[in-house]
């Protein structure tokens, strides 16, 4: 039978991810804010939520990689 691991032994997704990915995981709220800014800039036009989210991810990933 497998031994149960304690909370301190269990790695979170952020802990197990490479350095750049950790920054991306930690900034999910930044992505949401940027996606919302893109939505507002478009004049609150519905139907582009996925496009806005992906654009926000690209922009923030570029900032992280610099």
N, C-alpha and C positions, 0 to 999 in steps of 0.2 A: 504494500500500500504506500502511495506517495505521501511524503511529509508535507503538511500544510505550510505555506510560507507566510511569514509575518508581513505586515504592511511595509516595513523598512526593506524587506528583501525583494519586493515586487517593483520592477522598474516601470515607470510611467512611460507613455508614448514619447513625451518630450525628452525624458532621460535617455531613451534608447535611440533617438533620432540623431542623425549627424548634426554638426554645429549649425549650419545654415538652415536646416529644416527646423531645428529647435526655435530659432528666431521666428520663423514663419508660423509655427504652431502657437507661439506666445502672442502673436499679433493678430489673432482672428478678429478681435474687436476693431483693430485698425483697418482691416480689410472691409469689414461691414461699414465703418464710417466712410471710407473712401468710396465704396460702392454707392452709398447713399448720396454723397456729394455728386457723383456722376449722374445719378437719377435726377437730382435737383437741377444740375446744369443743363440737362436735356429738357427741362421744363416740366418735370414730373410726369413724363410720358410712360405709361405702363407697358409691360411686355418685354423689357430689356434687362430684367433682373439678373439673369445668368450672365449675359454679356457684360453688365456692369461689374459683377463679382469677379469674373475672370480678368477683366481689365484692371481692376484694383489689385488683384493678386500679382499680375505682371508688373505693375508699377512698383509695388512694395518689394517684390523679389529683386527687381533691378536695384532698388535702394539698398537692400541687404547685401547684394553681391559687390557693391562698390567698396 
